[in-house]
Amino acid sequence: MKKIRIGIDVGGTFTKAVAIDVIEKRILGKKSVSTTHSLEGGVSVGIVNALSTLIEMCSIDHKEIELISHSTTQAVNAFLEGDVSKVGIIGMGVGMEKTNVVKRTHIKDISLNSNKFLRTCYTFVDTSKYLEEPGIKKSIENLVSEGAQSIVVSEAFGVDDPSNELFVMKHSKLPCTAGHELTGIYGLEIRTLTATINASILPKATSTANYVKSAVNNLGIDVPVMIMKGDGGVTTLDSFLHKPIITVLSGPAASVVGALLFLQVLEGIFIEVGGTSTNISIIKDGKPEMRYVNIMEHPTCIRSLDVRICGVAGGSLLRLSSKRRIIDVGPRSSHIAGLEYSCFADPDELIKGEIVPISPLNNDPSDYISIKVPGGKSYGVTNTCAANALGLIPKNDNAYGNADSARIAFTKLATYMGMPPEQIARQVLDISVSKISDYIIPMVKEYKLSKNRIVVIGGGGGASVLVPLVAKELGFEYKKADYADVISSIGVATGMIYEEKEKTINNPTPEDVTQLITEIKDVAIRKMHLLIQYPFNRNT
């Protein structure tokens, strides 16, 4: 019997699923659907659609599936869009230290962008007294009356003795996070901030996890459903229910894992070009670099792969000034604007169109460019269109479109702008390459990479659009990852249990180190039991 793993990567533009035979180490099939941001079930709907379609397309017997794993953009999207819940914070400490504890646990409203905030409310509990159930319930009720939809509990030195935090959590009917759950390091303020950010997406995470779990069960599939973490490992849906913050940057992490599986690179830069954004990460000594995550410029205690996200990609729309000169490419994409790419349009339809400036989303500037054709349909003019117009995309590539349509689009732009079409197309690509290079150059210096050993690896559906040009601009060797268009889904499917724990110990002894290693093993083994409890998977 086959042993099949299914990996599903949720990107900003597409949700891509891949089925892998882990015994023969071959890809059985792949399926891509549009990411379902706006539907009631959110991105979960796209996950289930991709999964069910892939299973039917590849005639996969449910008994052959040993694991389903997916990445998620939900955490990042929630912060970017301000779609977060109000958090009630319970700061705890002994009365004589109240002023200091309140200062470090009373996290005020957190700015997410120019007009969106993560709202909070606060109360303090004195732990020098015996905690009683009625008092704790009253504190929680007061926070609920102020609009709290989830709860954070954070006590000074709670990482050493979490009993009080656990006591409060037990009496909360709302989704709840404690500071000790996310990290073992000291630093009351950053621990509380991290927990607050995590708690703000708990209600939505609960809904997503339950939807996916229920949908998989309804399909008659009785296997573990895992989720990708930002550190490149996978964890259970139950972990996601409590700690959704660990999935921040899980999509980019999946791509790096997939690339490392297929390309044995010791020192390189992995660039994944999607439809909306480009993810950039560093590989050094055969391993991806890690760092603590900043969320909307707010520091956290969560570690993940060091992935820098650039707001330009294959589907990025070009923008013109009032003088009809290019001022930028992106950050909005053709997909976000609800437009197909010009290079995938029928030439006979496109030739009848006219250049029309648009505003992709509410409050966006109306300087993004589209081509409107008779009948009202509009097409976007993108990086992918520019690359096709210049004949830069190989015929067997995912980004390969209709060169005639692409040239028509830029000919219309040439008339509108009073410039040669080839010059416009090259300028579009040059701006995008420059934006990505501006992220890479500081990373090369930061990680002290040897420039003569650097290999630039391209992944994502838009890899051939921009990555070869970036490598040429920087003078680095270029390779395109095998299965570049689904490399992230491959990484999700092949991700392994990975656990990390941090703990502050003054003058650690060998026994302390042994104890920490034992704790990590216990956590990893408990999660591995999920993978071996099914009869067909006993030998995994």
VEXFI-496963 format. One record per residue (C-alpha): chain; residue in three letters; x, y, z. Coordinates in nm, 3 decimals. Last residue first. Layout:
! VEXFI-496963
kette rest X Y Z
A ALA X Y Z
...
This chain:
! VEXFI-496963
kette rest X Y Z
A THR 0.682 0.559 1.043
A ASN 0.640 0.181 1.083
A ARG 0.303 0.200 1.254
A ASN 0.146 0.410 0.981
A PHE -0.124 0.188 0.840
A PRO -0.260 0.109 1.188
A TYR -0.295 0.476 1.296
A GLN -0.147 0.563 1.634
A ILE 0.195 0.628 1.483
A LEU 0.158 0.985 1.358
A LEU -0.024 1.117 1.663
A HIS 0.239 0.952 1.879
A MET 0.489 1.185 1.710
A LYS 0.328 1.475 1.895
A ARG 0.388 1.313 2.233
A ILE 0.742 1.226 2.121
A ALA 0.821 1.588 2.036
A VAL 0.698 1.716 2.374
A ASP 0.886 1.445 2.566
A LYS 1.203 1.504 2.366
A ILE 1.195 1.877 2.446
A GLU 1.149 1.808 2.819
A THR 1.436 1.557 2.815
A ILE 1.666 1.811 2.648
A LEU 1.580 2.065 2.918
A GLN 1.647 1.811 3.194
A THR 1.983 1.716 3.042
A VAL 2.082 2.084 3.028
A ASP 1.987 2.136 3.392
A GLU 2.176 1.820 3.494
A PRO 2.488 1.946 3.314
A THR 2.466 2.254 3.539
A PRO 2.341 2.596 3.440
A ASN 2.491 2.904 3.609
A ASN 2.170 3.108 3.601
A ILE 1.903 2.935 3.395
A THR 1.667 3.117 3.156
A LYS 1.466 2.872 2.950
A GLU 1.403 2.843 2.578
A LYS 1.230 2.551 2.411
A GLU 1.239 2.430 2.052
A GLU 1.041 2.156 1.884
A TYR 1.049 2.024 1.529
A ILE 0.824 1.744 1.407
A MET 0.904 1.703 1.039
A GLY 0.805 1.895 0.728
A THR 0.770 1.683 0.414
A ALA 0.417 1.779 0.317
A VAL 0.460 2.146 0.409
A GLY 0.789 2.168 0.219
A ILE 0.628 2.010 -0.088
A SER 0.348 2.267 -0.065
A SER 0.609 2.545 -0.055
A ILE 0.786 2.407 -0.363
A VAL 0.461 2.403 -0.560
A ASP 0.553 2.643 -0.844
A ALA 0.925 2.567 -0.813
A TYR 0.882 2.196 -0.884
A ASP 1.263 2.173 -0.897
A ALA 1.415 2.494 -0.765
A LYS 1.555 2.739 -1.020
A LYS 1.924 2.803 -0.990
A TYR 2.116 3.129 -1.022
A GLU 2.480 3.218 -0.957
A PHE 2.531 3.566 -0.814
A GLY 2.631 3.897 -0.976
A LEU 2.380 4.110 -0.786
A GLU 2.190 4.229 -1.096
A LYS 2.220 3.886 -1.258
A ALA 2.076 3.715 -0.949
A VAL 1.788 3.966 -0.937
A LEU 1.717 3.916 -1.308
A PRO 1.710 3.537 -1.267
A VAL 1.471 3.585 -0.969
A LEU 1.215 3.814 -1.137
A VAL 0.980 3.643 -1.382
A SER 1.128 3.293 -1.367
A ALA 1.036 3.257 -1.000
A GLY 0.676 3.377 -1.047
A GLY 0.504 3.048 -0.959
A GLY 0.720 3.011 -0.651
A GLY 1.089 2.931 -0.613
A GLY 1.419 3.070 -0.730
A ILE 1.750 2.985 -0.568
A VAL 2.031 3.241 -0.564
A VAL 2.365 3.068 -0.505
A ILE 2.628 3.242 -0.295
A ARG 2.977 3.093 -0.285
A ASN 3.171 3.388 -0.434
A LYS 2.980 3.631 -0.213
A SER 3.083 3.464 0.113
A LEU 2.791 3.536 0.342
A LYS 2.847 3.754 0.645
A TYR 2.498 3.702 0.787
A GLU 2.427 4.074 0.824
A LYS 2.616 4.167 0.507
A VAL 2.423 3.925 0.285
A MET 2.100 4.028 0.460
A PRO 2.171 4.398 0.393
A ILE 2.210 4.327 0.017
A ILE 1.903 4.104 -0.008
A TYR 1.628 4.347 0.091
A ASP 1.738 4.624 -0.147
A SER 1.778 4.357 -0.415
A ILE 1.403 4.287 -0.399
A LYS 1.313 4.653 -0.456
A SER 1.574 4.691 -0.733
A VAL 1.441 4.387 -0.917
A SER 1.089 4.533 -0.905
A ILE 1.198 4.873 -1.038
A ASP 1.405 4.709 -1.314
A LEU 1.113 4.486 -1.415
A VAL 0.878 4.780 -1.471
A GLN 1.155 4.978 -1.642
A ARG 1.220 4.689 -1.878
A ALA 0.854 4.675 -1.981
A ILE 0.838 5.053 -2.031
A GLN 1.154 5.057 -2.245
A GLU 1.024 4.770 -2.457
A PRO 0.697 4.960 -2.518
A PRO 0.876 5.275 -2.646
A MET 0.755 5.589 -2.460
A GLY 0.469 5.838 -2.507
A MET 0.285 5.729 -2.193
A TYR -0.058 5.635 -2.335
A THR 0.080 5.522 -2.673
A ALA 0.349 5.317 -2.503
A LEU 0.095 5.177 -2.255
A LYS -0.113 5.052 -2.548
A THR 0.200 4.892 -2.693
A PHE 0.269 4.744 -2.351
A ALA -0.066 4.565 -2.340
A ILE -0.040 4.455 -2.703
A ARG 0.305 4.308 -2.631
A ALA 0.165 4.101 -2.345
A SER -0.122 3.979 -2.562
A ASP 0.117 3.875 -2.838
A ALA 0.346 3.701 -2.587
A ASN 0.060 3.487 -2.459
A GLY 0.166 3.357 -2.121
A TYR 0.454 3.167 -1.962
A ALA 0.447 3.214 -1.584
A ASN 0.407 2.843 -1.515
A ASP 0.717 2.772 -1.727
A ASN 0.734 2.524 -2.017
A LYS 0.760 2.800 -2.279
A PRO 1.052 2.974 -2.105
A ILE 0.981 3.333 -1.987
A LEU 1.204 3.622 -2.096
A GLY 1.033 3.709 -2.427
A LEU 1.024 4.084 -2.352
A ALA 0.642 4.096 -2.357
A ASN 0.638 3.784 -2.139
A ALA 0.857 3.950 -1.875
A ALA 0.642 4.265 -1.879
A CYS 0.318 4.066 -1.847
A THR 0.463 3.874 -1.551
A ASN 0.559 4.204 -1.390
A THR 0.198 4.313 -1.422
A VAL -0.057 4.502 -1.635
A GLY -0.397 4.402 -1.498
A TYR -0.701 4.317 -1.709
A SER -1.049 4.470 -1.710
A LYS -1.392 4.341 -1.816
A GLY -1.660 4.601 -1.900
A GLY -1.809 4.460 -2.218
A PRO -1.554 4.630 -2.439
A VAL -1.206 4.598 -2.281
A LYS -1.054 4.783 -1.985
A ILE -0.675 4.770 -1.950
A SER -0.553 4.834 -1.596
A ILE -0.304 5.069 -1.430
A TYR -0.272 5.156 -1.062
A ASP -0.292 5.531 -0.994
A SER -0.623 5.544 -0.807
A PRO -0.463 5.554 -0.463
A ASP -0.594 5.283 -0.229
A ASN -0.860 5.388 0.026
A ASN -1.091 5.105 -0.082
A LEU -0.908 4.841 -0.280
A PRO -0.759 4.816 -0.630
A SER -0.797 5.190 -0.717
A ILE -0.793 5.207 -1.096
A PRO -0.630 5.394 -1.387
A VAL -0.776 5.296 -1.728
A ILE -0.574 5.213 -2.042
A GLU -0.801 5.112 -2.331
A GLY -0.914 4.780 -2.477
A LYS -0.989 4.667 -2.831
A ILE -0.652 4.493 -2.868
A LEU -0.726 4.295 -2.551
A GLU -1.016 4.100 -2.699
A ASP -0.834 3.988 -3.014
A PRO -0.522 3.914 -2.806
A ASP -0.718 3.679 -2.575
A ALA -0.597 3.748 -2.220
A PHE -0.324 3.559 -2.030
A CYS -0.060 3.831 -2.081
A SER -0.307 4.094 -1.959
A TYR -0.317 3.930 -1.616
A GLU -0.663 3.862 -1.473
A LEU -0.811 4.122 -1.241
A GLY -0.974 4.104 -0.898
A ALA -0.770 4.397 -0.761
A ILE -0.607 4.168 -0.506
A HIS -0.529 3.925 -0.789
A SER -0.370 4.197 -1.004
A SER -0.140 4.279 -0.717
A ARG -0.115 4.575 -0.485
A PRO 0.233 4.663 -0.353
A GLY 0.305 4.711 -0.634
A VAL 0.530 4.855 -0.908
A ASP 0.617 5.220 -0.856
A ILE 0.628 5.574 -0.998
A ILE 0.603 5.496 -1.369
A ARG 0.543 5.814 -1.570
A ARG 0.206 5.933 -1.693
A LYS 0.244 6.294 -1.574
A SER -0.027 6.228 -1.312
A SER 0.200 5.951 -1.188
A LEU 0.170 5.591 -1.302
A ARG 0.153 5.264 -1.107
A LEU 0.241 4.911 -1.218
A LEU 0.051 4.613 -1.085
A SER 0.224 4.332 -0.898
A GLY 0.129 3.984 -1.019
A GLY 0.478 3.835 -1.038
A ALA 0.591 3.987 -0.710
A VAL 0.642 4.310 -0.512
A GLY 0.569 4.378 -0.148
A CYS 0.893 4.234 -0.010
A ILE 0.875 3.991 0.282
A ARG 1.194 3.915 0.476
A VAL 1.214 3.563 0.615
A ASP 1.438 3.478 0.909
A LEU 1.303 3.135 0.994
A SER 1.104 3.148 1.313
A ARG 1.145 3.229 1.680
A ILE 0.862 3.364 1.893
A CYS 0.949 3.585 2.191
A THR 0.796 3.892 2.024
A PRO 0.906 4.237 1.907
A HIS 0.647 4.481 1.762
A GLU 0.737 4.620 1.417
A MET 0.408 4.493 1.267
A ILE 0.500 4.153 1.410
A ASN 0.872 4.118 1.480
A VAL 0.983 3.756 1.491
A TYR 1.288 3.636 1.679
A ARG 1.551 3.497 1.443
A MET 1.649 3.187 1.245
A GLU 1.881 3.127 0.948
A PRO 1.808 2.833 0.719
A LYS 2.062 2.552 0.735
A GLY 2.321 2.413 0.490
A ASP 2.607 2.613 0.639
A LYS 2.404 2.927 0.562
A ILE 2.066 2.950 0.389
A ILE 1.912 3.299 0.391
A SER 1.549 3.392 0.328
A ILE 1.353 3.614 0.091
A ASN 0.977 3.602 0.037
A THR 0.826 3.791 -0.257
A SER 0.470 3.924 -0.242
A THR 0.143 3.933 -0.435
A GLY 0.155 3.666 -0.706
A GLY 0.432 3.458 -0.557
A VAL 0.807 3.490 -0.593
A GLU 1.007 3.273 -0.354
A ILE 1.369 3.382 -0.318
A PHE 1.613 3.151 -0.141
A ILE 1.955 3.305 -0.090
A GLY 2.251 3.072 -0.067
A GLU 2.525 2.898 0.121
A LEU 2.536 2.523 0.167
A VAL 2.277 2.428 -0.096
A GLN 2.173 2.067 -0.141
A LEU 1.871 2.135 -0.358
A PHE 1.560 1.916 -0.339
A LEU 1.494 1.891 0.035
A LEU 1.649 2.230 0.109
A ALA 1.407 2.390 -0.136
A GLY 1.103 2.228 0.025
A VAL 1.209 2.340 0.373
A VAL 1.267 2.692 0.238
A SER 0.922 2.701 0.080
A ALA 0.754 2.578 0.398
A ALA 0.919 2.856 0.598
A PRO 0.772 3.113 0.356
A GLY 0.423 2.975 0.426
A SER 0.475 2.935 0.802
A LEU 0.566 3.304 0.838
A VAL 0.352 3.333 1.154
A THR 0.241 2.979 1.244
A ILE 0.374 3.003 1.601
A ILE 0.129 3.288 1.665
A PRO -0.160 3.040 1.649
A LYS -0.065 2.912 1.996
A HIS -0.363 2.752 2.169
A LEU -0.569 2.620 1.876
A PHE -0.251 2.587 1.669
A SER -0.120 2.339 1.925
A ASP -0.442 2.140 1.886
A LEU -0.395 2.145 1.510
A THR -0.072 1.955 1.567
A THR 0.279 2.073 1.486
A VAL 0.506 2.095 1.186
A GLY 0.862 2.221 1.167
A GLY 1.009 2.499 0.953
A ASP 1.050 2.755 1.232
A GLY 0.738 2.947 1.120
A LYS 0.521 2.650 1.197
A MET 0.336 2.428 0.952
A ILE 0.010 2.263 1.055
A MET -0.079 1.899 1.105
A VAL -0.396 1.702 1.034
A PRO -0.351 1.347 1.159
A VAL -0.544 1.084 0.964
A ASP -0.904 0.958 0.952
A ILE -1.024 1.079 0.612
A GLY -1.397 1.031 0.555
A LEU -1.439 1.360 0.369
A ASN -1.655 1.476 0.659
A ASN -1.360 1.413 0.892
A VAL -1.141 1.640 0.678
A ALA -1.413 1.908 0.685
A SER -1.451 1.887 1.063
A LYS -1.077 1.926 1.124
A VAL -1.052 2.214 0.877
A TYR -1.349 2.398 1.027
A ASN -1.240 2.335 1.386
A ALA -0.891 2.469 1.315
A THR -1.026 2.777 1.138
A SER -1.282 2.868 1.408
A THR -1.031 2.822 1.688
A ALA -0.777 3.031 1.500
A LYS -1.034 3.311 1.463
A PRO -1.104 3.315 1.839
A LEU -0.729 3.290 1.923
A ILE -0.619 3.578 1.699
A SER -0.589 3.847 1.966
A ALA -0.460 3.592 2.217
A ASN -0.131 3.551 2.027
A ILE -0.066 3.926 2.014
A THR -0.140 3.948 2.385
A ALA 0.084 3.651 2.465
A THR 0.374 3.810 2.278
A LEU 0.319 4.141 2.458
A THR 0.307 3.964 2.794
A ARG 0.636 3.782 2.729
A ILE 0.791 4.105 2.598
A GLU 0.694 4.281 2.922
A LEU 0.782 4.005 3.167
A GLY 1.131 3.942 3.032
A TYR 1.251 3.604 3.150
A ILE 1.263 3.317 2.904
A GLY 1.046 3.007 2.903
A THR 0.835 3.104 2.606
A LEU 0.486 3.070 2.463
A GLU 0.300 2.881 2.734
A HIS 0.463 3.075 3.020
A GLY 0.284 3.397 2.920
A ALA -0.061 3.244 2.951
A THR -0.318 3.238 2.671
A CYS -0.698 3.213 2.698
A PRO -0.997 3.158 2.471
A LEU -1.298 3.269 2.681
A LYS -1.460 3.053 2.945
A SER -1.177 3.136 3.183
A HIS -1.162 2.946 3.512
A LYS -0.888 2.700 3.421
A MET -0.678 2.982 3.274
A VAL -0.672 3.154 3.615
A PHE -0.535 2.846 3.790
A LEU -0.283 2.786 3.511
A GLU -0.142 3.136 3.555
A ASN -0.118 3.080 3.929
A SER 0.060 2.744 3.886
A PRO 0.310 2.875 3.628
A ASP 0.612 2.859 3.863
A ASP 0.946 2.941 3.700
A VAL 0.796 3.078 3.378
A GLY 0.548 3.279 3.584
A PHE 0.836 3.485 3.724
A ALA 0.609 3.794 3.720
A GLU 0.264 3.676 3.618
A SER 0.091 3.699 3.282
A VAL -0.261 3.583 3.202
A VAL -0.404 3.684 2.865
A ILE -0.778 3.656 2.790
A SER -0.992 3.652 2.476
A GLN -1.302 3.838 2.357
A ALA -1.261 4.135 2.591
A GLY -1.537 4.396 2.550
A GLU -1.512 4.596 2.871
A SER -1.778 4.375 3.033
A VAL -1.557 4.076 2.944
A LEU -1.271 4.233 3.139
A ASN -1.494 4.277 3.445
A GLU -1.616 3.917 3.409
A ILE -1.255 3.795 3.409
A SER -1.178 3.978 3.733
A LYS -1.501 3.847 3.889
A LYS -1.412 3.490 3.790
A ILE -1.073 3.533 3.957
A GLY -1.227 3.664 4.277
A PRO -1.489 3.387 4.293
A GLU -1.225 3.114 4.233
A GLU -0.986 3.214 4.507
A LEU -0.617 3.295 4.478
A TYR -0.439 3.296 4.813
A LYS -0.282 3.638 4.868
A SER 0.066 3.744 4.758
A THR -0.074 3.687 4.410
A ASP -0.229 4.035 4.381
A VAL -0.440 4.045 4.064
A PHE -0.421 4.342 3.822
A THR -0.675 4.432 3.553
A TYR -0.649 4.539 3.189
A CYS -0.824 4.617 2.863
A THR -0.680 4.577 2.512
A ARG -0.746 4.682 2.152
A LEU -0.528 4.559 1.863
A PHE -0.537 4.866 1.643
A LYS -0.608 4.964 1.282
A ASN -0.585 5.313 1.126
A SER -0.226 5.359 1.013
A ASN -0.123 4.999 1.072
A LEU -0.118 4.743 1.353
A SER -0.092 4.983 1.649
A ILE -0.117 4.802 1.982
A ASP -0.361 4.932 2.245
A LYS -0.183 4.943 2.582
A ILE 0.000 4.647 2.732
A HIS -0.041 4.663 3.110
A THR 0.202 4.382 3.188
A ARG 0.530 4.567 3.238
A LYS 0.406 4.880 3.413
A VAL 0.152 4.678 3.611
A VAL 0.431 4.454 3.739
A ASN 0.651 4.750 3.840
A THR 0.371 4.928 4.026
A LYS 0.246 4.606 4.188
A GLU 0.578 4.497 4.337
A MET 0.462 4.528 4.700
A GLY 0.134 4.360 4.605
A VAL 0.285 4.039 4.475
A GLY 0.239 3.971 4.106
A MET -0.025 3.921 3.838
A GLY -0.131 4.100 3.522
A ILE -0.465 3.991 3.378
A ILE -0.500 4.117 3.022
A GLY -0.832 4.130 2.832
A VAL -0.778 4.116 2.457
A LYS -1.000 4.266 2.188
A SER -1.012 4.040 1.884
A VAL -0.816 4.080 1.560
A ASP -0.897 4.155 1.196
A GLY -0.660 4.450 1.169
A GLU -0.598 4.369 0.803
A LEU -0.221 4.323 0.830
A PHE -0.252 4.160 1.172
A ALA -0.519 3.912 1.065
A ASN -0.336 3.846 0.738
A VAL -0.018 3.748 0.924
A ALA -0.202 3.507 1.154
A GLN -0.418 3.360 0.879
A THR -0.142 3.300 0.627
A THR -0.154 2.927 0.692
A SER 0.057 2.623 0.614
A HIS -0.096 2.282 0.570
A SER -0.037 1.920 0.662
A ILE -0.224 1.602 0.581
A LEU -0.062 1.275 0.686
A GLU -0.070 0.901 0.620
A ILE -0.299 0.891 0.318
A GLU -0.318 0.545 0.159
A LYS -0.637 0.454 0.347
A HIS -0.813 0.746 0.183
A ASP -0.750 0.588 -0.158
A ILE -0.617 0.854 -0.392
A SER -0.771 0.874 -0.740
A CYS -0.525 1.153 -0.832
A MET -0.795 1.399 -0.942
A GLU -1.033 1.295 -0.664
A ILE -0.774 1.341 -0.389
A LEU -0.653 1.667 -0.544
A THR -1.007 1.807 -0.567
A SER -1.082 1.723 -0.203
A LEU -0.761 1.882 -0.076
A ALA -0.775 2.197 -0.290
A ASN -1.137 2.262 -0.194
A VAL -1.065 2.192 0.176
A ILE -0.775 2.436 0.188
A GLY -0.969 2.694 -0.014
A VAL -1.256 2.683 0.235
A SER -1.012 2.714 0.526
A VAL -0.885 3.045 0.387
A GLY -1.199 3.217 0.517
A GLY -1.505 3.013 0.612
A GLU -1.730 3.308 0.536
A LEU -1.557 3.370 0.203
A SER -1.337 3.676 0.148
A HIS -0.989 3.528 0.182
A THR -1.054 3.218 -0.029
A THR -0.714 3.157 -0.186
A SER -0.768 3.074 -0.553
A VAL -0.717 2.707 -0.634
A SER -0.405 2.507 -0.729
A LYS -0.377 2.129 -0.759
A LYS -0.081 1.894 -0.767
A GLY -0.023 1.529 -0.849
A LEU 0.157 1.209 -0.763
A ILE 0.490 1.367 -0.672
A ARG 0.761 1.109 -0.622
A LYS 0.961 0.976 -0.331
A GLU 0.878 0.609 -0.401
A ILE 0.797 0.547 -0.034
A VAL 0.684 0.901 0.046
A ASP 0.433 0.915 -0.238
A ILE 0.367 1.288 -0.246
A ALA 0.038 1.469 -0.305
A VAL 0.052 1.846 -0.364
A ALA -0.191 2.125 -0.276
A LYS -0.169 2.493 -0.368
A THR -0.376 2.779 -0.229
A PHE -0.332 3.079 -0.456
A THR -0.301 3.458 -0.424
A GLY -0.184 3.536 -0.070
A GLY -0.055 3.184 -0.026
A VAL -0.202 2.890 0.161
A ASP 0.026 2.590 0.119
A ILE -0.126 2.242 0.128
A GLY 0.086 1.930 0.171
A ILE -0.056 1.581 0.126
A ARG 0.148 1.281 0.234
A ILE 0.089 0.944 0.074
A LYS 0.199 0.602 0.189
A LYS 0.119 0.351 -0.082
A MET 0.000 0.000 0.000
